[in-house]
Amino acid sequence: MIFTVAIDGPAAAGKGTISKAVAAYFGMAHLDTGLLYRAVGLKVLNGCDPLASARSICFEDLHNSNLRSPEVAEAASKVAGIVEVRAELLAFQKSFARREGGAVLDGRDIGTVICPDAESKLFITASAKVRASRRCQELRKNGMNISAEQVLKDLLARDARDTDRATAPMIQAVDSILIDTSQLSVDDAIAEAVAAVKKRIVL
């Protein structure tokens, strides 16, 4: 079976958690495409050229423990705006999306650019205040001393870059299902996503 689930949305909306749960529920492979850009961003922070970094990306790079830092997130958002970098990573993502057994991809342009013909599309969002609170808790849990105000400021700046960039901006695909997780528990958000995918899938 070849079936693609495209899940988009801003940072800390819950799309990563939902994507992993959807993939596990249906027994599909999962790709957090943001990790591709984080991996490139990390290489750039270490002094590498953005395009060369994109060309050298491999699956092992996506498991680097340093990919979740704010500095890497900032670098990822910047390299994601480079047309040549996006083009280099495009084939990698498209191939993954059409793998046998089904695939769930999450990012910011999956339903609009990477997989415009995906069988199921979801757009996961939440208010900026809720997303900043979630991200702050996550960072503090990982031992980072950072203020909620700074997290909100960084998140809004990233939203602006992702939405306003000329190449593959973050927008909701017209045929995607919107799920606002601001007032939803994790279980309820996952249940909504699974139900939406079920309507589109024939097992």
N, C-alpha and C positions, 0 to 999 in steps of 0.2 A: 504494500500500500504506500502510495506517495500522497502526503497530505501536509500542507504547511499552515501553521498557526503563526500569524504575525502580531506581535504585541508591542505597542509603542506607548510612550508617555514620558513625562519629565522625571528628573531625579527624585528619588525617595518617595515615589507615589505607590510603590509596592509591586511594580511590574516584575522585578526579579523573583521575588517570593512567589508570586502568582504563576509566572512562567515555569518555574521549576516544578510547582505542584501540578500544573496542567500537563506538563511533559510526563511526570511520574504517573499520573492518573491514566493517561492514554498509552503509556509505554513508548513514548516518542523520545527522540534525542533532543537535547536542549543546547542552545548557544546564546550566551549573553554577549551580544555584539559589542556592547560598550567595553568589554574587556579587551577587544581587539585594539580599540583606540587608546585604552589605558596602557596596554602593553607598548604601543608605539610611543605614547607620551612618556613612559618611563625610560625608554631607550633615548628619547630626545633629551630628557633631563640628565641622562648620563653622558651627553655629548654627541649623540649620533644624529645623522641627518634624517629628517622626517620621512622622506620617500624611501631611502635605503632601509630605514627601520620597518616600514610597512612591507617592503618586499621580502624581508627576512623573517617575518612573523611565522611562528609555528605553534601547535597546540600546547607545547610545554610552557611557552611564554604566558599563557592564560592562567597559569596556576602559581604565578609569582606572588608571594605573600605581601609584597609591597604595593600591589595594584590598588588598594583601597584607601590610600592616604589622600588628604585634600590636595596636596601638591600634584599628585599624579592625576587626580580628577580634573584639576585646572589645566594641566598640560594636555590631557585627552580632549577636553573641550576645544582647545586651540588647534590641535592638529586635525581634529574632525572637520574644521573649516577649510582645510587645504584640499583643493579639488583633486590633485594627483594622488594624495593619500587615500581618499575615498575610492577613487577608481581602482587603485591597487588592491584594496580589500573587498571590492565588489564581487569578484569572481569567487572568492573564498566563501562568502556568505551565500551566494546564489546556489553554489554546488551543495552546500550543507542543507539548504532549505528543501531541495528536491531529493534527498537521500531516501532510500527504501526504508519503510517502517514509520515514516512521518517525522516531522521536525517542528520544534517550537523555537522561534527566534525572538528575542526582545531587544529593543533599542529605541531609536527616535525617528527612523525613516524606513522601517521594515515594510509597513503596509503601503507606503507611497512610492518608494524607490527600489528597495532591495527585492521585495516580493509583492509587486502590485497585483498579481493574480493569485495571491494566497487564498486558500479555501475558507479560512476564518481569520478575521481581523478584530483585534481589541485595542482600545485606547484607554490606558489606565491613568487616572489623574487624582489629585487631591489638592486642597488649598495650600498655598505657599507656607502658611503658618504651621499647618499639620506636618507637611513634609520636612520643614526645618527642624521641628521638634523630634521627629523620627530619626533624622540624620544625626542630630546632636547626640541623642541617646546612643546610637550605634557607635559613633566616634569615641564617646566617653567610655563605653563598654570595652573598646579596644585600647584604652589607656591614654587617649588623647585629651589634653586639657584645652578645651575650646569653648568660647561663649556661644550661647544661643543666638545672640545678635550677629556675631560674625558668620555663623553657619547660614543664617537667613540671608545676609548680605551676599555671601558667596553663591548661594543657591539661586537667588534672583538674577545675579550677574550671569550665571551659567544658563539659566532659562532664556535670557535675552540673547546670548550668543547662539544658542541652539535654534531659537525661533527666527532670528533675524539674518542668519547666514545665507549667502546667495545660493550655495550648493546644498541640496537636500535638507531644507529647514525642517524643524520638528513641527508637523501639523497633523491633525487628525484626518485620516483617510475618510472620504465621504461614505464609504461602505463599511466602516468599522463600528463596533459596538462600544459605546462609552460606559466606563465603570468608574464612578467617583468613590474612592475609598476613604474619604475624609471621616465619615461616620460609621464605617464598616469595620467589623473585627476581621482578623486575618482569615478565619474560617469562612466567614460570610462572603468576603471578597473572592476567595478561591472558588466557593460554590457558585457564585454568579458567573465567573469566568468559565468554569467547567460546563455549566448549563448552556452558555452561549456557544461554546465549541460543539457541544453535543448536537445542537440544532443543525450544524453544518456538516457533520461527519457521518459516514456510513461505514460501519465496521464489518 
